[in-house]
Amino acid sequence: MSFQLIRRNTLIFLVSALAGFAGVAQTQEEPDQLIRRLSTDVLETIKNDKDVQGGDVRKITTFVDGKVMPHINFTRMTAAAVGRSWRQATPEQQKRLQEEFKALLVRTYSGALSQVKDQTISVKGLRASPGDTEVIVRSEVIGRGDPIQIDYRMEKTPAGWRIYDLNVLGVWLVETYRSQFAQEITARGIDGLIATLAERNKSGSVAKKG
């Protein structure tokens, strides 16, 4: 599995499929219907924003904060990536972990937005029962080359559907980071992980996956 390819594509499809929720009143639509209806418009928005396409981290951070983050359960995502050590972290440590993890994701994938050209998203039919509160929305991104699989783990909350994990080419985002974070915590503890993430974000470097 090529993590370089995953890194190149993840934020493109995270932003394109998730950001479409922004500014839209909660309806009774199922999550797959929401993504199908809105993703095309959002892709066009990204294509027309030269700053985002150019990898402007500040612009991308503002974009993610305003349009993506309100529709992701980022606390759950970060907790899952940190693993069992999350429960031992203090509230302040948990807050710092979420801040640094988000910054890491934005910096790691910011360059990927320049790859948005003529992609479209095909959302597959949702296989779920009416009463399900957690679902996986499966889709393919169609453009040049072979279609790229991208799936979303979503949960139903009182405020609507929220995403808490993302799968690109068969690799779940949370699992990708969990093993890396676990090694850092074992070696240096929670504060060590926070310090490492902060250092990477400050220097502009990205985490090495493998």
C-alpha positions as CSV (number, residue, x, y, z in Angstrom):
1,M,0.0,0.0,0.0
2,S,1.4,3.4,-1.0
3,F,1.1,5.8,1.9
4,Q,2.3,8.6,-0.4
5,L,-0.8,8.0,-2.6
6,I,-3.0,8.0,0.5
7,R,-1.4,11.3,1.7
8,R,-1.9,12.8,-1.8
9,N,-5.6,12.0,-1.9
10,T,-7.0,12.0,1.7
11,L,-7.6,15.7,2.3
12,I,-9.0,16.3,-1.2
13,F,-11.8,13.9,-0.5
14,L,-12.2,14.6,3.2
15,V,-12.8,18.3,2.3
16,S,-14.8,17.7,-0.8
17,A,-17.2,15.2,0.7
18,L,-17.5,16.7,4.2
19,A,-17.4,20.4,3.6
20,G,-20.6,20.2,1.6
21,F,-22.5,20.0,4.9
22,A,-21.5,23.5,5.8
23,G,-24.2,26.1,5.8
24,V,-27.0,23.6,5.1
25,A,-29.8,23.2,7.6
26,Q,-30.2,19.7,9.1
27,T,-32.7,17.7,7.1
28,Q,-34.1,14.2,7.2
29,E,-31.7,13.1,4.3
30,E,-29.6,10.1,4.9
31,P,-25.8,10.7,5.0
32,D,-25.2,9.2,1.6
33,Q,-27.8,11.5,0.1
34,L,-26.2,14.5,1.7
35,I,-22.8,13.7,0.3
36,R,-24.2,12.8,-3.1
37,R,-26.1,16.1,-3.4
38,L,-23.5,18.5,-2.1
39,S,-20.1,17.1,-3.0
40,T,-20.1,18.3,-6.6
41,D,-20.8,21.9,-5.6
42,V,-18.0,21.8,-3.0
43,L,-15.5,20.3,-5.5
44,E,-16.2,23.2,-7.8
45,T,-15.6,25.6,-5.0
46,I,-12.2,24.1,-4.3
47,K,-11.3,24.1,-8.0
48,N,-12.0,27.8,-8.1
49,D,-10.0,28.8,-5.0
50,K,-6.5,29.4,-6.2
51,D,-5.2,29.9,-2.6
52,V,-6.5,26.5,-1.5
53,Q,-5.2,24.8,-4.6
54,G,-1.8,26.4,-4.0
55,G,-1.5,24.8,-0.5
56,D,-2.0,28.0,1.5
57,V,-2.0,26.5,5.0
58,R,-3.7,29.5,6.6
59,K,-6.5,29.6,4.1
60,I,-6.9,25.8,4.3
61,T,-7.1,25.9,8.1
62,T,-9.8,28.6,8.0
63,F,-11.7,26.5,5.4
64,V,-11.4,23.4,7.5
65,D,-12.4,25.2,10.7
66,G,-15.4,26.8,9.2
67,K,-16.8,24.2,7.0
68,V,-15.4,20.8,7.9
69,M,-14.8,20.6,11.6
70,P,-18.4,21.4,12.7
71,H,-19.4,18.1,11.0
72,I,-16.7,15.8,12.3
73,N,-16.6,14.3,15.8
74,F,-13.0,15.2,16.1
75,T,-12.9,14.4,19.8
76,R,-13.8,10.8,19.0
77,M,-11.4,10.7,16.1
78,T,-8.5,12.0,18.2
79,A,-9.4,9.7,21.1
80,A,-9.4,6.7,18.8
81,A,-6.0,7.7,17.3
82,V,-4.5,8.1,20.7
83,G,-5.9,4.8,21.9
84,R,-6.3,3.7,25.5
85,S,-4.0,6.4,26.8
86,W,-6.7,9.0,26.0
87,R,-8.5,8.1,29.2
88,Q,-5.4,8.8,31.2
89,A,-4.9,12.2,29.6
90,T,-6.0,15.3,31.5
91,P,-8.6,17.7,29.9
92,E,-5.8,20.1,29.0
93,Q,-3.8,17.3,27.4
94,Q,-6.8,16.2,25.5
95,K,-7.4,19.7,24.2
96,R,-3.8,20.0,23.1
97,L,-3.9,16.7,21.4
98,Q,-6.9,17.7,19.4
99,E,-5.3,21.0,18.4
100,E,-2.0,19.5,17.3
101,F,-3.6,16.5,15.6
102,K,-5.8,18.8,13.5
103,A,-2.9,21.0,12.6
104,L,-0.9,17.9,11.6
105,L,-3.6,16.7,9.3
106,V,-4.0,20.1,7.7
107,R,-0.3,20.5,7.1
108,T,0.2,17.0,6.0
109,Y,-2.5,17.1,3.4
110,S,-2.5,20.8,2.4
111,G,-0.5,20.1,-0.8
112,A,-3.1,17.5,-1.9
113,L,-5.6,20.2,-2.8
114,S,-3.5,21.3,-5.7
115,Q,-4.4,17.9,-7.2
116,V,-8.1,18.7,-7.5
117,K,-8.8,19.0,-11.2
118,D,-11.8,17.2,-12.8
119,Q,-12.7,14.6,-10.1
120,T,-16.3,13.6,-9.4
121,I,-17.6,11.5,-6.5
122,S,-19.9,8.5,-7.0
123,V,-21.6,7.6,-3.7
124,K,-22.8,4.0,-3.4
125,G,-26.2,3.1,-2.0
126,L,-26.3,3.0,1.8
127,R,-26.6,-0.4,3.3
128,A,-28.2,0.3,6.7
129,S,-31.4,-0.1,8.6
130,P,-33.6,2.9,9.4
131,G,-32.8,2.8,13.1
132,D,-29.0,2.5,12.7
133,T,-27.0,5.2,14.5
134,E,-23.7,4.4,13.0
135,V,-23.1,3.7,9.3
136,I,-20.4,3.5,6.7
137,V,-20.9,5.6,3.6
138,R,-18.9,4.1,0.7
139,S,-17.9,6.1,-2.4
140,E,-15.5,6.3,-5.3
141,V,-13.7,9.3,-6.6
142,I,-13.6,9.3,-10.4
143,G,-11.0,11.2,-12.3
144,R,-7.8,10.4,-14.2
145,G,-6.7,6.8,-13.6
146,D,-8.5,4.1,-11.6
147,P,-11.4,5.1,-9.3
148,I,-10.2,5.7,-5.7
149,Q,-12.2,4.1,-2.9
150,I,-13.1,6.5,0.0
151,D,-15.4,5.5,2.8
152,Y,-16.7,7.4,5.9
153,R,-17.6,6.1,9.3
154,M,-20.5,8.3,10.5
155,E,-22.6,8.5,13.7
156,K,-26.0,10.0,14.2
157,T,-26.1,12.6,17.0
158,P,-28.8,15.0,18.2
159,A,-27.2,17.6,16.0
160,G,-27.1,15.4,12.9
161,W,-24.7,13.0,11.3
162,R,-21.0,13.4,12.1
163,I,-17.9,11.7,10.6
164,Y,-15.4,10.1,12.9
165,D,-13.1,8.1,10.6
166,L,-12.1,8.1,6.9
167,N,-10.9,5.2,4.7
168,V,-8.8,5.9,1.6
169,L,-7.7,2.9,-0.6
170,G,-8.5,0.4,2.2
171,V,-6.6,2.2,5.0
172,W,-8.5,3.9,7.8
173,L,-7.1,7.2,8.9
174,V,-7.4,6.5,12.6
175,E,-5.6,3.2,12.4
176,T,-2.8,4.8,10.3
177,Y,-2.0,7.2,13.1
178,R,-2.8,4.9,16.1
179,S,0.3,2.8,15.8
180,Q,2.5,5.8,15.3
181,F,1.1,7.6,18.3
182,A,1.3,4.5,20.5
183,Q,5.0,4.2,19.9
184,E,5.5,7.8,20.8
185,I,3.4,7.5,24.0
186,T,5.3,4.4,25.0
187,A,8.6,6.2,24.6
188,R,7.8,9.6,25.9
189,G,4.2,9.7,27.4
190,I,1.3,11.9,26.5
191,D,3.3,15.1,26.9
192,G,6.0,13.6,24.7
193,L,3.4,13.0,21.9
194,I,2.0,16.5,22.2
195,A,5.6,17.9,22.1
196,T,6.4,15.9,19.0
197,L,3.3,16.9,17.2
198,A,3.8,20.6,18.1
199,E,7.4,20.4,16.9
200,R,6.3,18.9,13.5
201,N,3.6,21.5,13.1
202,K,6.0,24.3,14.0
203,S,8.7,23.1,11.6
204,G,6.1,22.4,8.9
205,S,7.3,18.8,8.6
206,V,4.9,15.9,8.4
207,A,4.6,12.6,10.2
208,K,6.3,9.6,8.6
209,K,3.9,6.8,8.1
210,G,4.8,3.2,7.7
